[in-house]
Amino acid sequence: MKKNIIALAIASAVAAPIAMADAPTVYGVANAAIVNVEDAGSQVESIASRVGIKGSEDLGNGLKAIYKMEMNVDLSGKDSKQFNARNTYVGLAGGFGTILMGTHDTPLKMSQASDLFNDGKFDNSKTSGSVLSSGGEVRADRVIAYVSPSFSGVKIVAAAVSGDTPADGTSELADGYSVAAMYGSTKKGLYLAAAYNGGDLFDNAEETRVSAQYKTGGLAVNAMWQNEDNTGSNITANAGYKIGKMMPKIKYSVSDLDNGTNPTTIAVGLNYSLGKKTTAYVEYGTFDADTAADTSTVSVIGLQHKF
């Protein structure tokens, strides 16, 4: 009995520092698919697979340190961007909101409504007719960002983005900037958002975006209008309805570009939940480039697991 008490005391003493520490969380997404592109054949592709570590430490007085380190992982083994940084930052959070520094999505990107084809062949960045190809629909490096607390359901997000150091050895903390105002949540109910990118860093791609979404029960519908200076504008709409383990979904995207073309994308898909964290999916769509190249058809059969 005495030995058991001593052993328990030793175990408690060793475990105490571990229990007091805020252990990091390991998470990620493993997503691969068979992709067939008309006139180009089929192959297995990794679809936005990633792994990350995130966590926080309570600093007292309502203040905590936060951090995240997230990396791309290509399950097919061919991506030259293997293990490059996704959202990777350190910051402080409290009653004043959150401040972070590192690599992070621009507020314009953060403001988008739920993309039911997210991270795939038909996600917003690929179906916008190049309207978002070079500007703020990006994960920017050298970011300092602020996320406000909620004011009656409204949050303000702002970020300053430093450019590369020029030949004269000087740089600006805000060579580019991105701001967004968001109301509600993308997870349920009404969601509204407006965002803008500007500054020298976005000279060739200053952008404006307005988003609206409504989710109730299994239904999700949304629409976004976005405009990029010197390129054109785009409207994208998503709709889906969850029925048991299945969720049929559809996307329509049309652009009005300054070069006179009006590329259009139409995609349909079906998600099937195999478990809480595992989803099988099929997607099919057409990219009408509105040029001599005309229409391209893409089909996808994939499997995604979150951990």
Disulfide bonds with the S-S distance in Angstrom:
none
